[in-house]
Amino acid sequence: MTENNILPDSVINYLNKFAYTNWGLEKESHKLYDNIVVVPSLAESERIRTCLNALERNDENILERTLVIIVINNSDKSEIEIVDNNRKTFQLLSNYSGKLDINFVDAFSGKKALPSKLAGVGFARKIGLDLALTKFDYSSSEKKILFWLDADCEVEQNYLEVVTDKFKHRNLNSAVIEYEHRINDQEAESRAIVCYETFLRYFKLGLVYAKSHYDYHAIGSTIVCNVDSYIKAGGMNSKQAGEDFYFLEKLAKQNKIETIKETTVYPSPRKSWRVPFGTGQRITRYLKNIQDEYLVYNPMSFELLKNWLEFFNSDSAIDGDKIISEAKKINLRLYNFLVEQKFEKSWNKILNNSDSIDEIRKQKIFWFDSFRTLKLIHFVRQNLLEDINVYEALKYFSKIFDLNFDLDLEKAKKDYYLQKQILISLRNYFRNKI
């Protein structure tokens, strides 16, 4: 596949409107691809090799059609140690001679460093993803797939094969890949990551139970989508935190996001100073014992959400007064939330601009989106239902989902090895049942 430099109009229009031109790929190459993996890298010279090794173990025939773009980045106000670490990564990639087709971006040195007001993994990833659009072979009939990954992640050796196969044979446009944080019982972070991943899986259980349209896990290194979906979503945002959450929401408004379970991404369990929330910060917070990390949303919050969605998503929920009245019957706090969210004004606008029941159904999904779902759960937490211990919460769902473990609550709260076993059971359940 050699470069003919003919980009579809949709790509050209997107790049002209949304792409930044300050950064480019360091290596000149005329080869074009069907798959591109984008990896932001901030002070990862000691870990990036592990990520590359994992990718190298993938099928060589697919690797031949796959490019890996690494965005070496830091803020223009970063400490010299970070810049020096990135310089080591730059040298490592410059001298790389392995199985992968690799290109990389200098977004760390001198005037190429990211502006501090934008610097972050979201902006770095956006730079790489936007550049990736120029390196696809659009003359090929294969789907053009963008893979999110992080420099401290590992993947299974069937990672590329499974994803490309699923996108082709199930005609996927976007998806998330099943994940498992690495657990090393000898490391202090182990208890923290077991706690955090248990929370993540509990939260997804709640969303699945409530039949939410947005019932996927929001972990950046597990996202995959095709070029068309990326462009329709307006491309990656440049938020300094929560960028994965908001981008997935935009993808989900196009098509229901599926989970690819036949392969695994292994995110890092390490603590981090990089973003104000997410895995790294949860690990740091746990280790510093700042708050009780075992407290989670009360499962009755998901009961309320389930009752609301069951009514709101039904075709009988058309009249605004009826919707408000029914919400008050479900729970007064739900009614208060809708008032706070100015539902009535939004709903009247939706009805005025919708000429079919199908359009109204779509607008319901758009209005009560992932962010508003989370806001409702937080509103209920603040005004109605206190958090409870995650193992108490799981006990509530154990019969509903037939989780097949009988929880000794007091033991589970204290016994790390039991906590780990519960997490492993949850992983198996997610892979085989949900």
N, C-alpha and C positions, 0 to 999 in steps of 0.2 A: 504494500500500500504506500504509494508515494504521493506527495502533496501536490494537489492541483489548485489549491487555494480558492476553491469555490465554496463559499459558505451560504447556507440557506438564508433567505431574506429575514426570517424570524430571528436567526442568530445575529445577523448584522444589525438589525434594529435594536435588539437587546443590548449588544455591546456598545452601540452608539449612545444609548440612553443611560445605561447603568454601570458600565465597566470603567475602572480607573486605568489610566494609561501610564502611570508613573513606574510600573513594574512590568518586567518581561521575563521570559524563559532564558536561562543562561546559555544553554546549549543550542546550537543551530542544528536542526534536523528536518528533513523533508518527509519523514515517515508519518503516516496517519494511523489512527487506531479506532477500535470499537469500544474499548473500555478504558477509563482513566480513573486512577486512584489518587485522591488529593490528600496530602498529609501536612498539616501545619506543624512546624518544629520550632520550639522555643527552648534554648539551652538543653538540647537532647543529644549531645554528641556521644554520650555513653549509652544511650538506649536505642537510638535510631537503627543501629545495626541489627538488633533483635527483631525489630519490626520488618526490616528488609529480608532477614533470614526466613521469617515466617512466610512472606510473600513468595520468596524464591522456591519454596517447596510446592507451590501450586503447579498445575499442569502446564508443561512447556508450550503446548500448542495454543493455550489461551494466553500465556505470557507473551507470546509472539504478537498478539493483538491488543496488548495492554501496556499503557504508559503509567508510570508513577511520577507524580509531580509533588515535590516537597517544597513547602514555602518556609524558608528559614527567616524567622521574624523576631523582632523586638521593638520596643518603643524607642523613640528618639531621646527618651530620658532614662533608658535602662542603664543599670550599673555596668561597669567595664567587664566584670566577671561574666555577665550574661552575653555581652557582645563577643568576648573572647571564646566562650563556649560555642556560640553560633559560627564563629570563624572556623573552629575545628570541624564542625559539621559540613561547612562549605568545602573545606579541603578534602574531607572524607568522600563527599559525593563527587567532587571533581576528579578524584582518582578511582572511582568505583569501576569495577570490571566484572561484575557478577552477571547473573542470568536476567536481571530486570532491565527493561528500557526505562532509564531514569532521566528526568529533567528537574531543574530546581530554580527557585526564585530567590534573589537577594533582596530581602525586605528587612535587613538588619544593619547594614553598614552605611555610615555617613548619611548622605541625604536620602538614601533609600530606606532608612529606618522608618517605621510606621509613626505617623503623628500620634502623640500621646492621647489625644481626645478620641482617636479611633482604635488605637492599638488593642489587640485582643485576638482570641482564637477565631471569633466570628469573622472579623475583617481579614485576617490572614487566610482563612479558608475561602472566603469570597474571592480574593485575588487569584488563588489557585484554580478554583472552579471556573471563574470567568476566562482565564487563560486556557483552560482545558477545552472550552468550546471551539477554539481555533485549531485544535489538534485531532478532531474526529474525522474519520473517513465517511463523509456524508454520501458518497457514491455507493457505499456498501449497504446491503439490505438488512444487515444485523442491527439490533437495537443499540443505540448509543447510550452507554450506562456510566453514570458518575458514582463513584464510591467515596464515601466519607471514611477517613481513618485517622487515628492519632499516632504520633511518633512513639508513644510508649505502649501501644497495643500489639497484640499478636493475633493471628488468625489461623484457622485450620487449613490443612493443605488442599481441601476441596472448596475453599472460600470462593474463588473466582468461578470455578466450574458450576457450583450449585446456583450461585446468583444469576449467572448468564443463562443457565438452563431454565430457571424459574421465570425469568423475565420473558424468555422466548415462548415457552410452552404454556404458561399461565397468563401470558399477555399482561404482565405487570407494568405499571408506570412508576410506582414508588413502593418502598417497603422498608422495614427495619429487620435486622438480622438478630437471631437469638444471641444472648451474651452470657458470659460468666466471668466474674472477677476472679483473678487468681488468688488462691488462699494458701498461705504458708504459715502453718501453726507456730513456727518459731519466731515470727515477726509480730511486733506490737500492733501493727495495722490490721492483723487478722480479725480480731474481735470487732474492730470498727467496721470493716468491710462486710462481715457477716451481718452485722446489725443493719447497715445501710442497704445492702442488696435485699434483705428480708423486707425492709420497708418498701422498696421499689416494687417488689413482687406483690406485696400486700395491696399497694395502691392500684396496681393493674388489676388485681382480683376484684377490687371494689368497682372499677370502671367497667370491667366485663360483666359483673353482676348487675350493674345498673343499665347495661346495654347502651353504653355511650358510644357514639360514632368515633370518639377519640380515645379508644382503649388500647393504645400502643405504648411501649416504653419510649421515653424521650432521651435517648443517649446518642450523642453526636456521632460517635465512631461506629454506629451500627446502621446509619442511613445509607440507602441507595435509591437513585431515581434516574429516569431517562432525561435526555436533554430537553424534550418538549415540556415535561413537567417542571423542570428547573426554570425554564423561561417563563412559563405561565404563572409560576409563583413569584415572578419578579426577581429571581436569583436569590442568592444567600444574602441575609442581612448582615450588618456590621456591628450588631450589639456586642457589648463586651462580656455579657453573661446572658444565659437563657436563649442564646441564638438558635440552638437545636430545637427547643420547644416551639419557638415562633415559626421557624421554617417548616417543621413538621405539620404545624397547624395549617399553613398555607397549602401544603401538599394534600392534606386530608380533606380540604375543601374542594379539591379536584376529584379525588377518588379515595375510597376507603383504603387505609394503609394496612397491608397485610404483614405478617411476621414470617420470615423465612427461617424455618426451624432445623433444616437439614445440615446447617453448618453453624459455626460459632465464632464470635469475636470475643477476645479476652482483654477487656479494658484493664488499665493499671489500677491497683488498689492503693497507690501511694498518696500521702498527704500532699497538699499543694497550696501555693500562695497566688496562683495564677488568676483565679476568678472568685467573685464574692459568694458564689454558691455552686452546688454540684458535688461530684464525688470527692474531689480533693479537699474541698472545704469541710465537707461532712466528716471526713476522716480526721482532719486537723481538730475540728470541734470536739469530736469524740475523745481524742487522745488528751485534750486539755480539760476534759470534763466540765465544759461550759454549761451544758444542760443535759437533761435526760434524753438521750437519743433513742431510747426504746419507746417513747411516747409517739403514738400515731393518731391519725384522724379516727374518730369514733365510727365503728361500722354502721351505726344508725344514720350517719351522714349519707352513706351510699344507699341505704333504704329510702331516704328522702329523695335523693337524686333519681333513683329507680322509679319511684312513684311519679315524680315530676316528668321524666322523659317518657314514661309510658303514656301519660295523658298528652303532653305537649306534642309528641311526634305522631299522635293519632290524627286521622282526618277529621275527627269531630272537633278538634281544637282550631277553630277558624275565627270565631267571634272573639274580639279582644276582651269584652266584658266577661264572657264565659270563662276565658282562660284565667283572668285575674281572680274571678270568683272561685274557680276550682283550685287554684294555687292556695288560696286562703284556707280552703277545706283540707288540703294536703298538710299544710303547716303554716302557721301565721308568719314564721320567720322566712319561709319561702316567699310569701306575699310581700313582706318587707324588703326582701332582696330585689324582687322584680320592680318594686317602686323605686328603690335606690338606683337601679339600672335603667330607669326611664323606659321600661318595657312598653308601656302603652303608646308612647310617641313613636318608638321604633316599629312597633307592630302595625300601626296605622300606615306608616310609610311603606312597610313591606306589602300590605294588602293593596295599596294604591298602585304599586309598581309590579304586581304579579297578576298575570292573566290566565293562570292555570293552576290546578292543584299540584302538579309536578313542580312548578316554580315555587309554590308556597312550601312544599316539603324541603326543597333545596335551601330556601331562605331560613327555615327553622334550624337546619344544621349550621348554616353560616352564622346566625345570630347567637345561638347557644353553643359557642365554639369551645375549644379546649381551655382558653384563658378564662372564659366566663364560667365554665365548669369548675375550674380550680377556685375562682373567686367565690362561687356559691359554697363550696366545701369550707373555705376559710371563714366565710360569713357565718355559717352554721357553727363552726368551732368557736368563734368569738362571742356568739349570741345565744347558743343553745346547748351544745354538746361538748364537753371537755374531752381532751385526748385521753386515750387509755394505752396500756402496755400492748406492744405489738403482738405478743403471744396470746393475750386475752382476745385481741381483735381477730387473730387467726382462728382461735377456737370458735368464734362466732361463725366464721365462714367454712369451718372444716366439714360440717354436715351438709351445708348447701352445695359445696363443690366436691364432696366425697374425697377429701384430701388424704384419707387413710393414715392419719396419725392421731393418736390419743395423747393430747398434751397434758403433761404434768406442769401446770402453770408455774408453781413456785420453783420447781427445778429448772424449767426453761429460762426463767428470768436470771438465773445465776450460773448455769452450767454451759460454758462455751461449746463444749463438744456436742451437747444436745442441740444447741442453737445451730451449729454447723450442720448437723444431721437434718434438722428441720429445713434449712435452706436447700440442701441437696434434694430433699423430697419435693420442695417447691419447684426447683429447677426441672426435675423429672416430670412433674405434673404439667408444667407449662409446655414442655417439649412434646408431651404425648397426649394431652387432653385439651388444652386451650388453643 
